[in-house]
Structures are given as C-alpha cells and as structure tokens.
C-alpha cells in the first residue's frame, strides 16, 4: 500500500474537523448570518407576521374659538351689530357627547350666553341622527330667563347633503325653531370649500311664528394636523311673512367669521 506523508495526513484531518464541527456564533457572523440575542421570556417576531393594531380610544375632545362680526341667530341680531367671540368645548365617549358653547360680547366685555348640551349620535348608511338636551343661561341680559330645549339634527350624505334641525323649547321660549339646510363641498389645494343655504322657521317661539330669514354661506377649511382654520361669509335676507320682519326688527345683513379648531 502506498502510505501518506505526515503533513498530508494532518491537513486532511484538520479539513474533516472543520467540515463536521458546528459553527460558532462568531463564524455565523462572518458567514453573513447575524447573531441574535433575546431576553428570557421574549417572543421572537416572525418575518411576515401581522401586528394587531391597538384599539382606538372611545374618548375624544376638541375645542374651537370663533370670531364673528356679530351674533346672528336665525338672522336676528343679538349683539347690536358688534363683534363677538364664541368659544366651544366638546367631550365625547363613544356616541355620547357633552358640549359647552358661550357668546362673549367684545364691545360690552361680558359673556351673555352659555349653552350646556348633552347629545347622542346615531348613524345608518348615509343617514345621521343626533338627539340632545340643552340648558341655556343668559347672564348680563336683563329680562332674559334661563331656558331648556330638546332637539334633533337629521342629515343625509349626498350631493346636496340635506339637513334638518328642530329645537323644542319647553321652558321660557315655549315653542320650536327649525333650520332646513343644503350644502356642497369640494376639495381644492387650498382646502375644503363649502357652499350652502339655510332656511329658518319659528313656531310660537317666544310668541313668534314665521320665517325670520334665509342664509347663503360659503367657507374654506384648511387643516394643519389636528388644527383647522375656517373663514366664512354669510348673507342673510328677509321678507315680510307672519311675525317677520314687520313685528320683529330683522334686517338683511352680512356675517363674517373666522374659526380656529383643534382635536386633543
């Protein structure tokens, strides 16, 4: 038999050891396979495995501040043509919400109206319904007594987005007032532009019945994250009917406003 020389035998033995010996972590790194370590109890993330999203919180809050050229309610001026500030805070827990709205007369330096509301939202397909209760208080207005209302707001998502809002005052006002509205929105690079119209009607509300006014409006809304700004312009027009405007001093008027809103 032909014998192997010692150097050749040693080289062959070393090659066999290298081929059969398990690779060390250091050799895995050199081979392009990174070594991973995990703390006891850690669950390794498998590539391609879906990560379940965290459930959204049912609680939310938002607020807004509106500067308006005057306080017009259904076309009736309640600030003597002077500008007002309207802060609002909204707190929601699922379909239940609480809202506080106020009117601050800049000229007289007083806040002369506070509205406290509780409401519930329903939705089905393209219909939305909101029912609620409002307590109204009028500080710094002589002869104005606090009042209470039940109301509902019905809307339908579509080309004209029709809405109907009816409030029943069962306290000081003892009557109803309603608003029938339509609007259309479209997106532009500067923001969302909305054009709309509202027809107002009152039935025995503070002993007044008729159509106090009709409103034509336009606004532009632009968002910066959770903050939005909305400048608006409205034109209120009136005509003789029922108790308006012959018995109630209602005049055609312009209304300008600027709102800043934020979600928290």
C-alpha positions in Angstrom: 0.0 0.0 0.0 1.0 3.5 -0.6 1.4 5.4 2.6 0.5 9.1 3.2 3.1 11.5 4.3 2.6 13.1 7.8 1.9 16.6 6.5 -0.7 15.4 4.1 -2.4 13.3 6.8 -2.5 16.3 9.3 -4.0 18.6 6.6 -6.7 16.0 5.8 -7.6 15.6 9.5 -7.9 19.4 10.0 -10.2 19.7 7.0 -12.5 17.0 8.3 -12.7 18.6 11.7 -13.6 22.0 10.2 -16.3 20.4 8.0 -18.0 18.5 10.7 -17.7 20.8 13.7 -20.8 23.1 14.5 -20.3 26.7 13.6 -19.7 29.2 16.5 -21.6 32.5 16.7 -18.5 34.3 15.6 -18.3 32.1 12.4 -22.0 32.8 11.7 -21.4 36.5 11.8 -18.5 36.1 9.4 -20.7 34.0 7.1 -23.3 36.8 6.8 -25.8 35.4 9.4 -26.1 37.9 12.3 -26.2 36.5 15.8 -29.4 37.5 17.7 -29.9 37.5 21.4 -33.2 37.9 23.3 -34.0 38.3 27.0 -35.7 35.4 28.7 -39.4 35.4 28.0 -39.2 37.4 24.8 -41.3 36.2 21.9 -39.4 36.4 18.7 -41.1 38.3 15.9 -41.5 36.1 12.8 -41.0 37.8 9.5 -44.3 38.5 7.7 -46.4 38.0 10.9 -49.2 40.5 11.2 -49.1 43.0 14.1 -52.5 43.6 15.6 -53.4 47.4 15.8 -54.2 48.9 19.1 -57.9 49.6 19.5 -58.9 53.2 19.1 -59.9 55.0 22.3 -63.7 55.8 22.6 -62.8 59.1 24.3 -62.1 62.3 22.4 -62.0 66.0 23.0 -62.0 69.1 20.8 -62.3 72.8 21.1 -62.8 75.9 18.9 -62.8 79.6 19.1 -64.8 81.7 16.6 -64.5 85.5 16.0 -67.7 86.7 14.3 -68.6 90.2 13.1 -71.9 90.0 15.0 -74.2 87.5 16.8 -76.9 86.5 14.4 -79.4 83.8 15.5 -81.7 82.8 12.6 -81.0 86.2 11.1 -81.9 88.1 14.2 -79.1 90.4 15.6 -78.4 89.8 19.4 -75.2 91.9 19.7 -76.3 95.2 18.2 -74.1 94.8 15.2 -71.0 94.4 17.4 -68.4 91.6 17.1 -68.5 88.5 19.4 -66.2 85.6 20.5 -67.7 82.1 20.6 -65.6 79.5 22.4 -66.7 75.9 22.4 -65.5 72.7 24.1 -66.7 69.2 23.1 -66.1 66.0 25.1 -67.1 62.6 23.7 -67.3 59.0 24.9 -68.4 56.9 22.0 -71.8 58.2 20.7 -72.4 60.3 23.9 -71.1 63.9 23.9 -71.1 67.0 26.1 -70.7 70.5 24.7 -70.3 73.9 26.2 -70.7 77.0 24.0 -70.5 80.6 25.0 -71.0 84.1 23.5 -68.7 86.9 24.6 -69.7 90.4 23.7 -66.4 92.2 22.8 -68.0 95.7 22.9 -69.5 95.3 26.4 -66.8 93.0 27.7 -69.2 90.4 29.1 -70.2 86.9 28.3 -74.0 86.9 28.0 -74.9 83.4 26.9 -73.9 79.9 27.9 -75.3 76.7 26.3 -74.7 73.4 28.0 -75.7 70.3 25.9 -75.8 66.6 26.2 -76.3 64.6 22.9 -76.3 61.1 21.4 -75.3 60.3 17.8 -76.8 57.5 15.6 -75.9 56.6 12.1 -77.2 54.2 9.5 -75.7 54.0 6.0 -75.8 57.6 4.7 -78.1 58.9 7.4 -77.0 60.5 10.7 -79.2 61.5 13.6 -78.3 63.5 16.7 -80.7 64.0 19.7 -80.0 66.1 22.7 -80.8 68.4 25.5 -79.6 72.0 26.0 -79.7 74.2 29.0 -79.4 77.9 28.1 -78.4 80.7 30.5 -78.2 84.4 29.7 -76.2 86.4 32.3 -75.9 90.2 31.8 -79.1 90.2 29.7 -81.9 91.9 31.7 -85.2 90.2 31.5 -83.8 87.0 29.8 -84.7 83.9 31.8 -82.8 80.6 31.5 -84.4 78.0 29.3 -84.3 74.4 28.2 -84.6 72.6 24.9 -84.9 69.1 23.4 -83.6 68.9 19.8 -82.8 66.6 16.9 -80.5 67.0 13.9 -81.1 64.8 10.9 -78.7 64.7 7.9 -78.2 62.7 4.7 -74.9 62.3 2.9 -75.3 63.1 -0.8 -74.8 65.6 -3.5 -76.6 68.4 -1.5 -76.1 66.9 2.0 -79.6 68.0 3.2 -80.0 68.6 6.9 -83.0 69.3 9.2 -82.6 70.6 12.8 -85.5 71.2 15.1 -85.4 72.5 18.7 -88.3 72.4 21.1 -88.1 74.9 23.9 -90.3 73.7 26.7 -89.3 76.4 29.2 -89.0 80.2 28.7 -89.4 80.0 24.9 -92.4 77.6 24.8 -92.1 76.9 21.0 -90.0 75.4 18.3 -87.4 76.8 15.9 -86.0 74.8 12.9 -83.4 75.0 10.2 -83.5 73.3 6.8 -80.2 73.3 5.1 -78.3 72.1 2.0 -74.6 72.3 1.2 -72.0 71.0 -1.2 -68.2 70.6 -0.6 -65.3 70.1 -2.9 -61.6 69.8 -2.3 -59.0 72.2 -3.6 -55.3 72.6 -3.0 -56.1 75.5 -0.5 -58.5 73.3 1.5 -62.2 72.2 1.5 -64.6 74.7 0.1 -68.3 74.5 1.1 -71.3 76.4 -0.3 -74.7 76.2 1.3 -78.0 77.7 2.2 -80.2 77.6 5.3 -83.9 78.4 5.7 -85.1 79.3 9.2 -88.5 78.8 10.7 -90.1 79.5 14.1 -93.4 78.3 15.5 -94.6 80.2 18.6 -91.1 80.5 19.7 -91.2 83.4 22.2 -94.7 84.1 20.7 -93.3 84.5 17.2 -94.2 82.4 14.1 -92.8 82.6 10.6 -89.6 82.6 8.5 -87.2 85.1 10.1 -84.5 84.8 7.4 -82.7 82.8 4.8 -78.9 82.4 4.8 -76.5 81.9 1.9 -73.0 81.0 3.0 -69.5 80.0 1.9 -66.5 78.8 3.9 -63.0 77.5 3.4 -61.5 74.9 5.8 -57.8 74.1 5.9 -56.1 71.7 8.3 -52.7 71.6 9.8 -52.5 68.2 11.5 -55.1 68.4 14.3 -55.6 72.1 13.9 -58.0 73.6 11.4 -58.9 77.2 10.4 -62.2 78.1 8.7 -63.0 81.6 7.4 -66.7 82.1 6.5 -69.0 84.6 4.9 -72.8 84.6 5.0 -75.6 86.8 3.6 -78.9 86.8 5.5 -82.0 88.0 3.6 -85.5 88.6 4.9 -89.1 89.2 3.7 -92.4 90.1 5.2 -94.2 87.0 6.5 -96.0 86.1 9.7 -94.4 87.9 12.5 -91.2 88.7 10.4 -89.9 91.2 9.8 -92.9 93.6 10.3 -93.3 92.9 14.0 -89.7 91.8 14.7 -86.7 94.0 13.7 -85.0 91.7 11.2 -82.8 93.3 8.6 -80.7 91.9 5.7 -77.1 91.5 6.9 -73.7 90.2 6.2 -71.8 88.0 8.6 -68.1 87.3 8.6 -66.4 84.8 10.9 -63.0 83.1 11.5 -62.8 79.9 13.4 -59.7 78.0 14.8 -60.4 74.4 16.0 -58.3 71.7 17.4 -58.6 68.0 18.3 -56.9 66.9 21.5 
